[in-house]
Amino acid sequence: IDICDMYAAANLYGLGAGVYPPSDLPYPAHPNTLCTIEAVFADEVSDADRAGKQTAFEWLAKQPPDVHAGVLGGQKKAAAFAAGQLHETELLAPWSQISARLGIAA
């Protein structure tokens, strides 16, 4: 499990799981990605998709703890998320940046 799994499963824009506006594609999420891009038409987006919009943190909070480290990129970042210390804007931030903000050794 890694960040690509979140991008494929989360409904971040109310367009359905893994569906993004062309201007906000998270592709590629990392080097050597195996993700692909597929068009989704407006008439394929349901009312349930629109109602199910969620943030990345809302999606992550619903996942089992063993998924957190894979998506966030490490155990320390997952622990900060579990403790409520990680800001939503820090999803892709390196641990060194987060630990500096928290005042702890990287």
N, C-alpha and C positions, 0 to 999 in steps of 0.2 A: 504494500500500500504506500502510495506517495501522493504528492500534490496533484498529479494527473487524475487520480481516482476521485479526489474532491471535485476537481473541475468537471469531471464526467458525471458525477452524481448529484451535485448541488444545483438548486434552482435559484441562482443568484439574481436573475433579472425578471422572474415571473414569466419566463418563456418556456419553462419545462427543464427537467434535469439535463444538464450538460449543454444547454442551448444559450448562445451568446449573440448579442448584436454584433454586426461586422466590425464596428469600431472598438469593441472590447474583447476580442478573441484572446484567450490566454495561451495562445499557441505560438511557438512551442514553450511549454512550461519549464523544460530543462533540456540539456543536450541529449541526443540519442532518443528523443521521445518516439513513442510508437503511436501517438494519437493522430487522428486524421480529422479533416474538416468535411462536414456534410451540410448541405443547404436544408433549412427548415423554412417552410412557407408560413405566412401569417395565419392562414386558415387551418394550420395544423396545431396552433397554440390554443389550448382549451381554457375554459373558465377555471378549472382546477389548477392548471399551470399558473395562471395569473394570481390565484388566491394562495398558492403555495410558495410564493417568493420568500427567500430567506437569505440571511447574510452567511458568509463563510463560517463565522463563529457559531451561528445558530446550527448550521449543519454539523460542524465539528463537535459541538456539545452533545449531539444526539448519537455520536459514534462511540463505540467501546474505547476505553483508554488505550488499548494497544494500537489503535489506528492513529492516535494523536501524534506520536513521535514520527511516524512515517510521513504524515502529511506536513507536519511542521519542520521536519528535517533534523530532529534530534531529541534526546531525552530531556535535556535542560530546558529547552523551549516548551516541551510538552508539560514539564513540571510547572513552569511559569504560567502556562495556560490553565492548568488544573487549579492553581492557587489564585487565579483571577488577576495575575500580574501582567499578562500580555495584552497589549492594546490591539484592537482589530486592524489598525494600520500597520502593525508589525508582523503580519502574516508571512510576508516574504523577507523580512529584515533578518540579517545575520545575527547569530547569538551575541557576538561581540558588541553590537550596537545596543541590544536589549540589556545585556548585563551591565553595560556602562550606565544606562538610564537607571537601572535598579541598584547601582552602587555595589555590585558584587564582582568577584574575579571571574574573568572569562574562562 
